[in-house]
Amino acid sequence: MTLVLSPPTTTGSSPDPLVTLREYRALAPWGLRDLTALAAGILDIAGVVPVSPVARSRPTERTIRFYVARGLVSAPEGRGTAATYGYRHLLQVLAVKLRQMEGATLGAIVREMGGVTGDTVERRVAAALGHRLPAPSALELERRPGSGRGRVGRALEGWLAPPPTGSANEPTTCRRIPVAPGVELIVDDRHPALRRPDAAAALAAGVRGVLEGLLQAN
């Protein structure tokens, strides 16, 4: 079975979590709904389990508004439905949720976050998630084209946009990615999905997930 789409082979080394985390900066800014979905998606894929069952593992829009009111998350740019959030806000939401899931109280987190620089928050989040931190290409929003909303959805779906078309006589090359026994993925080298150094592993994992779902459905 051959699936025509793309990826490069990867080495045994894992990507630097800090480098992976910084890829999200290019997706900003977001509305509150997109920020909530993005933070929840990262925590879902990372598989972080809260120490205390009292701590909700996934943020909601109401949760983020509460964080802003408590000073745990910076105020957004703009007001009401026009309010937008950036990379710094994503880091703050993740940092607060991770500390809550470790068992820290809100009071303790407020004291810890006071005066902490953005670079420090970024390093803390990267260190806490480690190599469990998913790249943007691994998010469920991308695996389901058309399901993303706002700039996040458009940016993520852009990774899977078809390569530019050229002359019919223009030579092209493709990459073959092993997915499973009897299954191979073929992707045009110009496809945006190949921009990441770990694209092969991410695409292969995504296709395997789709195939497993189809087999279970039958």
C-alpha positions as CSV (number, residue, x, y, z in Angstrom):
1,M,0.0,0.0,0.0
2,T,1.5,3.4,-1.0
3,L,0.2,6.7,0.2
4,V,1.2,9.6,-2.0
5,L,2.2,12.7,0.2
6,S,6.1,13.0,1.8
7,P,9.2,13.2,4.8
8,P,12.9,13.1,5.7
9,T,14.5,10.4,7.7
10,T,15.4,11.3,11.3
11,T,18.3,10.6,13.5
12,G,18.1,8.9,16.9
13,S,18.5,12.2,18.7
14,S,15.4,14.0,20.0
15,P,14.8,17.7,19.1
16,D,15.6,20.3,21.8
17,P,12.4,21.1,23.7
18,L,13.3,24.8,23.7
19,V,13.6,24.9,20.0
20,T,10.3,23.0,19.6
21,L,8.5,25.4,22.0
22,R,9.7,28.4,20.0
23,E,8.1,27.1,16.9
24,Y,4.7,28.2,18.4
25,R,5.8,31.8,18.4
26,A,5.3,32.0,14.6
27,L,1.6,31.0,15.1
28,A,0.8,34.0,17.3
29,P,-1.3,36.0,17.9
30,W,-4.4,34.1,18.9
31,G,-7.9,34.8,20.2
32,L,-8.9,33.4,23.6
33,R,-10.5,30.4,22.0
34,D,-7.5,29.5,19.9
35,L,-5.1,30.0,22.8
36,T,-7.2,27.7,25.0
37,A,-7.3,25.0,22.3
38,L,-3.6,25.3,21.7
39,A,-2.6,25.1,25.4
40,A,-4.9,22.1,25.9
41,G,-3.7,20.4,22.8
42,I,0.0,20.7,23.9
43,L,-0.9,19.3,27.4
44,D,-3.0,16.5,25.9
45,I,-0.3,15.2,23.6
46,A,2.4,15.6,26.2
47,G,0.3,13.4,28.5
48,V,0.9,15.4,31.6
49,V,-1.0,13.9,34.5
50,P,-1.8,16.1,37.5
51,V,-0.6,15.0,40.9
52,S,-3.8,16.2,42.5
53,P,-7.2,15.3,41.0
54,V,-8.4,18.7,42.1
55,A,-6.2,20.4,39.5
56,R,-7.9,20.4,36.1
57,S,-5.3,19.2,33.6
58,R,-6.7,21.3,30.7
59,P,-7.3,25.0,30.7
60,T,-10.6,26.6,29.7
61,E,-11.4,30.1,28.5
62,R,-12.8,30.9,31.9
63,T,-9.5,29.5,33.5
64,I,-7.4,31.9,31.4
65,R,-9.6,34.9,32.2
66,F,-9.2,34.0,35.9
67,Y,-5.4,33.8,35.5
68,V,-5.4,37.3,33.9
69,A,-7.5,38.7,36.7
70,R,-5.0,37.2,39.3
71,G,-2.0,38.6,37.4
72,L,-0.7,35.1,36.6
73,V,-1.1,35.8,32.8
74,S,-0.5,39.2,31.3
75,A,-3.5,41.1,30.0
76,P,-4.2,40.6,26.3
77,E,-3.9,43.2,23.6
78,G,-7.3,44.8,23.0
79,R,-10.5,44.2,24.7
80,G,-13.6,41.9,24.4
81,T,-13.8,39.8,21.3
82,A,-10.9,41.8,19.7
83,A,-8.5,40.7,22.5
84,T,-5.5,38.8,21.2
85,Y,-2.8,36.8,23.0
86,G,0.8,36.1,22.0
87,Y,3.6,33.6,22.6
88,R,4.2,35.1,26.1
89,H,0.6,34.4,27.1
90,L,0.9,30.8,25.9
91,L,4.1,30.3,28.0
92,Q,2.4,31.8,31.0
93,V,-0.7,29.6,30.7
94,L,1.4,26.5,30.3
95,A,3.7,27.4,33.2
96,V,0.7,28.0,35.6
97,K,-1.1,24.8,34.6
98,L,2.1,22.7,34.9
99,R,2.7,24.1,38.4
100,Q,-0.9,23.4,39.4
101,M,-0.6,19.9,38.1
102,E,2.5,19.5,40.2
103,G,0.4,20.3,43.3
104,A,1.3,24.0,43.8
105,T,-1.4,26.3,45.1
106,L,-2.4,29.5,43.2
107,G,-1.0,31.6,46.0
108,A,2.4,29.9,45.7
109,I,2.3,30.3,41.9
110,V,1.5,34.0,42.2
111,R,4.6,34.4,44.4
112,E,6.8,32.3,42.1
113,M,5.7,34.2,39.0
114,G,6.2,37.6,40.4
115,G,9.1,39.4,38.6
116,V,10.0,36.3,36.6
117,T,11.2,37.2,33.1
118,G,9.8,35.7,29.9
119,D,13.0,33.8,29.2
120,T,12.8,32.1,32.5
121,V,9.2,31.1,32.0
122,E,10.1,29.7,28.6
123,R,12.9,27.6,30.0
124,R,10.8,26.3,32.8
125,V,8.0,25.2,30.4
126,A,10.5,23.6,28.0
127,A,12.2,21.8,30.9
128,A,8.9,20.6,32.5
129,L,7.6,19.1,29.2
130,G,10.9,17.9,27.9
131,H,10.8,15.7,24.9
132,R,7.1,15.1,25.5
133,L,6.5,18.6,24.1
134,P,4.7,18.2,20.7
135,A,5.7,20.2,17.7
136,P,2.9,22.2,16.0
137,S,2.8,19.6,13.3
138,A,1.7,16.9,15.9
139,L,-1.3,18.8,17.1
140,E,-4.8,17.3,16.6
141,L,-5.8,20.6,14.9
142,E,-3.4,19.8,12.1
143,R,-4.4,16.1,11.8
144,R,-8.0,17.2,11.1
145,P,-7.8,19.7,8.3
146,G,-10.6,22.3,8.5
147,S,-11.1,21.9,12.2
148,G,-8.8,24.7,13.3
149,R,-10.2,28.1,14.0
150,G,-8.7,31.6,13.5
151,R,-5.0,32.2,12.9
152,V,-4.0,29.0,14.7
153,G,-6.1,26.9,12.4
154,R,-4.9,28.7,9.2
155,A,-1.3,28.5,10.2
156,L,-1.4,24.8,11.1
157,E,-3.3,23.8,8.0
158,G,-0.7,25.7,6.0
159,W,1.8,23.0,6.9
160,L,-0.3,20.5,5.0
161,A,-1.0,22.8,2.0
162,P,-0.1,21.2,-1.4
163,P,3.2,22.1,-2.9
164,P,3.1,24.9,-5.6
165,T,2.3,23.6,-9.1
166,G,4.8,24.2,-11.8
167,S,5.3,23.2,-15.4
168,A,4.3,19.7,-16.4
169,N,7.8,19.2,-17.6
170,E,9.4,20.5,-14.4
171,P,11.4,17.7,-12.7
172,T,10.4,16.9,-9.1
173,T,11.7,14.5,-6.5
174,C,9.8,12.6,-3.8
175,R,10.7,11.1,-0.4
176,R,9.5,7.7,0.7
177,I,8.6,7.2,4.3
178,P,8.0,3.8,5.8
179,V,4.8,3.8,7.9
180,A,4.0,0.2,8.7
181,P,4.5,-3.2,7.1
182,G,3.1,-2.9,3.5
183,V,2.5,0.9,3.9
184,E,4.7,3.6,2.5
185,L,4.1,7.4,2.3
186,I,5.4,9.3,-0.7
187,V,5.7,13.1,-0.4
188,D,6.8,15.7,-2.9
189,D,10.1,17.3,-1.7
190,R,8.5,20.8,-2.1
191,H,5.6,20.0,0.3
192,P,5.5,22.4,3.3
193,A,5.0,19.3,5.6
194,L,8.7,18.6,5.1
195,R,9.9,21.9,6.6
196,R,10.5,20.3,10.0
197,P,13.6,18.2,10.7
198,D,11.4,15.5,12.3
199,A,8.7,15.6,9.6
200,A,9.1,12.0,8.7
201,A,8.4,10.7,12.2
202,A,5.5,13.0,12.6
203,L,3.9,12.2,9.3
204,A,4.4,8.4,9.8
205,A,2.9,8.6,13.2
206,G,-0.1,10.5,11.9
207,V,-0.8,8.1,9.1
208,R,-0.4,5.1,11.5
209,G,-3.0,6.7,13.7
210,V,-5.5,7.1,10.8
211,L,-4.9,3.5,9.7
212,E,-5.4,2.1,13.2
213,G,-8.7,4.1,13.4
214,L,-9.9,2.6,10.1
215,L,-9.0,-0.9,11.2
216,Q,-10.8,-0.5,14.5
217,A,-13.9,0.9,12.7
218,N,-14.0,-2.3,10.6
